[in-house]
Amino acid sequence: MHDPWPLAKKRRALELRARILAELRRFFADRDYLEIETPCLIPAPAPEFHIDTFPCAGWFLQPSPELCMKRLLAAGYDRIFQICRCFRQKERGDRHLPEFTMLEWYRREADYRDLMAECEELLVQVAGALGRGDLVTYQGVRIEIGAPWERMTVGEAFDRFAPLPVAAALAGDCFEEILAVHVEPRLGRRRPTFLYDYPLPLASLARVKRGDPAVAERFELYIAGMELANAFTELADEGEQRRRFAREEEARRRAGKPPYPVPENFLAALPALGTAAGIALGVDRLVMILADAPHIDAVTAFTPETL
């Protein structure tokens, strides 16, 4: 028998979600960004080892609109954003859904540091529109969101919080485990934290940092120990991107994962990309934080188990 109560009790969270979405769009409209839409069904995703997509009718449901949006940048669109549904297998938990909402935005003539500043401006504006001021409380943690936010390199974070340095974690194939267990829970506890300059093997679509070829110009944003966004200065070298994709695809094959086709149209567009930066922000997680909700289920109307 249909029970309307579980849906009815989400009304306040869903109303808050709608206000947040409206404010996100207002933020980008005020900064001359063009809202665009790209297909959810694509012929080839980026072959990243840690992301598994859903096959559909011989193609794939997008894990991110990234490849199509970068092709628009390469075609001369200077500032674009999109709020869309994305799909990833094996993602279900308190903070994960196999179908989720992503905000992505991209800028030409910008790098990852420009996006750090824009992240600060975005969240301050959204929180202000909700009447939160410079202070947000999430699950008992009081977070000051007024700029500037904390900035910490991956190397610095491992030195402070992890039982071994980055190089040893990479050599021991335990970087992700140590990051999740020892580092991430300590980030963004008093103010949001940008964790930046990731080891190059962990940033397959990001530009190598000038002056430090061991790292890439990538950052992730954390609030109250929760990863909220992933960003980088875009790699615009077709040959290097092709080589990185080949390495990722080989790692997928060794792990017994299904192969992906090469996204040739994306690779062909890279020489026209120039200097650009892009970011993906989890909308569901942003709503969780601003609604003070411990589970992602509380801020989405339907989860897979309720369909």
C-alpha positions as CSV (number, residue, x, y, z in Angstrom):
1,M,0.0,0.0,0.0
2,H,1.2,3.5,-0.9
3,D,2.3,5.5,2.2
4,P,2.5,9.2,1.5
5,W,4.1,10.1,4.8
6,P,7.8,9.5,3.9
7,L,7.4,11.9,0.9
8,A,5.3,14.4,2.8
9,K,7.8,14.8,5.6
10,K,10.5,15.8,3.1
11,R,8.6,19.0,2.1
12,R,10.7,21.4,4.1
13,A,14.0,19.9,2.8
14,L,12.7,20.0,-0.8
15,E,11.6,23.6,-0.4
16,L,15.0,24.5,0.8
17,R,16.5,22.6,-2.1
18,A,14.4,24.6,-4.6
19,R,15.6,27.9,-3.0
20,I,19.2,26.7,-3.2
21,L,18.9,25.8,-6.9
22,A,17.3,29.2,-7.7
23,E,20.1,31.0,-5.9
24,L,22.8,28.9,-7.7
25,R,21.3,30.0,-11.0
26,R,21.1,33.6,-9.9
27,F,24.8,33.6,-8.9
28,F,25.9,32.5,-12.4
29,A,23.4,34.7,-14.2
30,D,24.8,37.7,-12.4
31,R,28.3,36.8,-13.6
32,D,27.4,36.4,-17.2
33,Y,27.5,32.6,-17.3
34,L,25.4,30.8,-19.9
35,E,23.3,28.0,-18.6
36,I,23.6,25.1,-21.0
37,E,22.3,21.5,-21.4
38,T,24.2,18.6,-22.7
39,P,23.0,15.0,-23.4
40,C,22.8,12.5,-20.5
41,L,23.3,9.6,-23.0
42,I,26.9,9.7,-24.4
43,P,29.0,7.4,-26.7
44,A,32.1,7.5,-24.5
45,P,32.8,8.7,-20.9
46,A,36.3,9.7,-19.7
47,P,38.0,6.3,-18.8
48,E,38.7,7.1,-15.2
49,F,39.6,4.0,-13.1
50,H,37.5,4.9,-10.0
51,I,34.3,5.8,-11.9
52,D,32.0,3.1,-13.3
53,T,29.2,4.2,-15.6
54,F,25.8,2.7,-16.5
55,P,25.7,1.2,-20.1
56,C,22.5,2.2,-21.9
57,A,21.4,1.2,-25.4
58,G,25.0,0.7,-26.5
59,W,26.1,4.0,-25.1
60,F,26.5,5.2,-21.5
61,L,24.7,7.4,-19.0
62,Q,26.9,10.3,-18.2
63,P,28.9,10.2,-15.0
64,S,29.5,13.9,-15.6
65,P,28.8,16.5,-18.3
66,E,32.5,17.3,-18.4
67,L,33.5,16.2,-21.8
68,C,30.7,17.9,-23.6
69,M,31.1,21.1,-21.6
70,K,34.8,21.3,-22.5
71,R,34.0,20.9,-26.2
72,L,31.8,24.0,-25.8
73,L,34.6,25.9,-24.2
74,A,36.9,24.9,-27.1
75,A,34.2,26.2,-29.5
76,G,34.5,29.7,-27.9
77,Y,32.0,29.7,-25.0
78,D,33.8,31.7,-22.3
79,R,31.6,31.0,-19.2
80,I,29.1,28.1,-19.0
81,F,27.3,26.2,-16.2
82,Q,25.0,23.3,-15.9
83,I,22.9,21.7,-13.2
84,C,22.1,18.1,-14.3
85,R,21.6,14.5,-13.4
86,C,24.7,12.2,-13.4
87,F,24.9,8.4,-13.0
88,R,27.6,6.2,-11.4
89,Q,27.5,2.6,-10.5
90,K,28.4,1.2,-7.0
91,E,27.7,4.5,-5.3
92,R,25.1,4.2,-2.5
93,G,25.5,5.3,1.1
94,D,24.8,8.2,3.5
95,R,26.4,10.6,1.1
96,H,26.1,8.8,-2.3
97,L,23.4,8.0,-4.8
98,P,23.8,6.2,-8.1
99,E,21.7,9.0,-9.7
100,F,22.6,12.4,-8.3
101,T,22.6,16.1,-9.1
102,M,25.7,17.9,-10.2
103,L,26.5,21.6,-10.7
104,E,29.4,22.1,-13.1
105,W,30.9,25.4,-14.3
106,Y,33.8,26.2,-16.6
107,R,35.7,29.3,-17.5
108,R,38.2,30.2,-20.2
109,E,41.2,32.2,-19.2
110,A,41.1,31.0,-15.7
111,D,42.9,28.4,-13.5
112,Y,42.1,26.4,-10.4
113,R,42.9,29.3,-8.0
114,D,40.3,31.5,-9.8
115,L,37.7,28.8,-9.1
116,M,38.7,28.7,-5.4
117,A,37.7,32.3,-5.1
118,E,34.5,31.7,-7.0
119,C,33.6,28.8,-4.7
120,E,33.9,31.1,-1.8
121,E,31.7,33.8,-3.4
122,L,29.1,31.2,-4.4
123,L,28.6,29.6,-1.0
124,V,28.7,32.9,0.8
125,Q,25.9,34.2,-1.5
126,V,23.8,31.1,-1.1
127,A,24.1,31.0,2.6
128,G,23.3,34.7,2.8
129,A,20.2,34.3,0.7
130,L,19.0,31.7,3.2
131,G,19.6,34.0,6.1
132,R,22.6,32.1,7.5
133,G,25.1,34.8,7.4
134,D,28.7,33.7,7.8
135,L,28.0,30.8,10.1
136,V,26.6,27.4,9.2
137,T,26.1,24.5,11.7
138,Y,26.3,21.0,10.3
139,Q,25.8,18.0,12.7
140,G,27.0,20.0,15.6
141,V,30.0,21.5,13.8
142,R,30.0,25.3,13.5
143,I,31.6,26.4,10.3
144,E,32.6,29.9,9.4
145,I,32.0,30.4,5.7
146,G,33.2,33.9,5.3
147,A,36.2,34.2,3.0
148,P,39.1,33.5,3.0
149,W,38.8,29.7,3.5
150,E,41.6,27.4,4.5
151,R,44.0,26.2,1.8
152,M,46.1,23.2,2.3
153,T,48.2,21.1,-0.1
154,V,47.7,17.3,-0.2
155,G,51.3,17.0,1.0
156,E,50.7,19.3,4.0
157,A,47.5,17.4,4.9
158,F,49.3,14.0,4.9
159,D,52.1,15.4,7.0
160,R,49.6,16.8,9.5
161,F,47.0,14.0,9.7
162,A,48.2,10.8,8.0
163,P,50.5,8.0,9.4
164,L,52.8,8.2,6.4
165,P,53.7,10.8,3.7
166,V,52.1,11.0,0.3
167,A,54.9,9.3,-1.6
168,A,54.8,6.3,0.7
169,A,51.0,6.1,0.5
170,L,51.2,6.1,-3.3
171,A,54.0,3.5,-3.3
172,G,51.9,1.3,-1.0
173,D,48.8,1.7,-3.1
174,C,46.9,3.0,-0.1
175,F,46.5,6.7,-0.8
176,E,42.7,6.7,-1.1
177,E,42.3,4.6,2.0
178,I,44.5,6.9,4.1
179,L,42.9,10.0,2.6
180,A,39.4,8.7,3.6
181,V,40.3,7.4,7.1
182,H,42.9,9.9,8.4
183,V,42.7,13.1,6.3
184,E,39.2,13.9,5.0
185,P,37.4,13.7,8.5
186,R,39.8,16.5,9.7
187,L,39.1,18.9,6.8
188,G,36.7,21.8,6.9
189,R,35.9,21.5,10.6
190,R,36.1,25.2,11.4
191,R,35.9,26.8,8.0
192,P,35.8,25.2,4.5
193,T,39.1,23.7,3.3
194,F,40.5,23.6,-0.2
195,L,42.8,20.5,-0.4
196,Y,44.9,21.2,-3.5
197,D,47.9,20.1,-5.6
198,Y,47.1,16.4,-6.0
199,P,49.8,13.9,-7.0
200,L,49.8,13.8,-10.8
201,P,48.7,10.2,-11.1
202,L,45.4,11.2,-9.3
203,A,44.4,13.9,-11.7
204,S,44.0,12.4,-15.1
205,L,42.3,15.5,-16.7
206,A,44.2,18.2,-14.9
207,R,47.2,20.4,-16.0
208,V,50.6,19.7,-14.5
209,K,51.5,22.4,-12.0
210,R,54.0,24.9,-13.4
211,G,57.2,24.6,-11.4
212,D,56.3,21.3,-9.8
213,P,55.7,18.4,-12.3
214,A,55.0,15.9,-9.5
215,V,51.5,17.5,-8.8
216,A,48.5,18.7,-10.8
217,E,46.5,21.8,-10.5
218,R,43.6,20.2,-8.8
219,F,41.6,20.9,-5.7
220,E,38.8,19.4,-3.7
221,L,36.5,21.4,-1.3
222,Y,35.7,20.0,2.1
223,I,33.1,21.2,4.6
224,A,32.7,19.3,7.9
225,G,34.8,16.5,6.6
226,M,32.6,16.0,3.5
227,E,33.9,16.4,0.0
228,L,31.7,18.9,-1.8
229,A,33.5,19.8,-5.0
230,N,36.3,18.7,-7.3
231,A,38.1,21.2,-9.7
232,F,41.2,21.7,-11.8
233,T,42.9,23.7,-14.4
234,E,42.2,21.8,-17.6
235,L,44.7,19.8,-19.5
236,A,44.7,21.1,-23.1
237,D,47.3,18.8,-24.6
238,E,45.7,16.2,-26.8
239,G,48.7,13.9,-26.9
240,E,49.2,13.9,-23.1
241,Q,45.4,13.5,-22.5
242,R,45.4,10.5,-24.9
243,R,48.3,8.9,-23.1
244,R,46.6,9.4,-19.7
245,F,43.4,7.9,-20.9
246,A,45.3,4.9,-22.2
247,R,46.9,4.4,-18.8
248,E,43.5,4.6,-17.1
249,E,42.0,2.2,-19.5
250,E,44.8,-0.3,-19.0
251,A,44.3,-0.1,-15.3
252,R,40.6,-0.7,-15.8
253,R,41.3,-3.7,-17.9
254,R,43.7,-5.2,-15.4
255,A,41.0,-4.8,-12.7
256,G,38.5,-6.7,-14.9
257,K,36.4,-3.6,-15.6
258,P,34.6,-3.3,-18.9
259,P,36.4,-1.2,-21.6
260,Y,35.3,2.2,-22.7
261,P,35.6,3.6,-26.2
262,V,38.0,6.5,-26.7
263,P,36.2,9.9,-26.7
264,E,37.7,11.0,-29.9
265,N,35.6,14.1,-30.4
266,F,36.6,15.4,-27.0
267,L,40.3,14.8,-27.7
268,A,40.1,16.5,-31.1
269,A,38.7,19.6,-29.4
270,L,41.5,20.0,-26.8
271,P,44.0,22.0,-29.0
272,A,41.4,24.8,-29.1
273,L,40.7,24.8,-25.4
274,G,43.5,27.1,-24.3
275,T,43.7,28.0,-20.6
276,A,40.6,27.0,-18.8
277,A,39.3,25.7,-15.5
278,G,36.3,23.7,-14.4
279,I,34.6,22.4,-11.3
280,A,32.0,19.9,-10.3
281,L,30.0,20.5,-7.1
282,G,27.6,18.0,-5.6
283,V,24.2,19.7,-5.2
284,D,22.7,17.0,-3.0
285,R,25.6,17.3,-0.5
286,L,25.4,21.1,-0.5
287,V,21.7,20.8,0.4
288,M,22.6,18.3,3.1
289,I,25.0,20.8,4.7
290,L,22.5,23.7,4.5
291,A,19.6,21.5,5.7
292,D,21.8,20.0,8.5
293,A,20.8,16.5,7.2
294,P,23.0,13.5,8.1
295,H,21.8,11.4,5.2
296,I,21.5,12.2,1.5
297,D,18.1,10.5,1.4
298,A,16.6,13.3,3.5
299,V,17.2,15.9,0.7
300,T,16.1,14.0,-2.4
301,A,12.5,13.2,-3.1
302,F,13.1,9.6,-4.2
303,T,15.9,7.2,-3.6
304,P,16.3,3.9,-5.6
305,E,14.8,1.9,-2.7
306,T,11.5,3.9,-2.8
307,L,10.8,3.7,-6.6
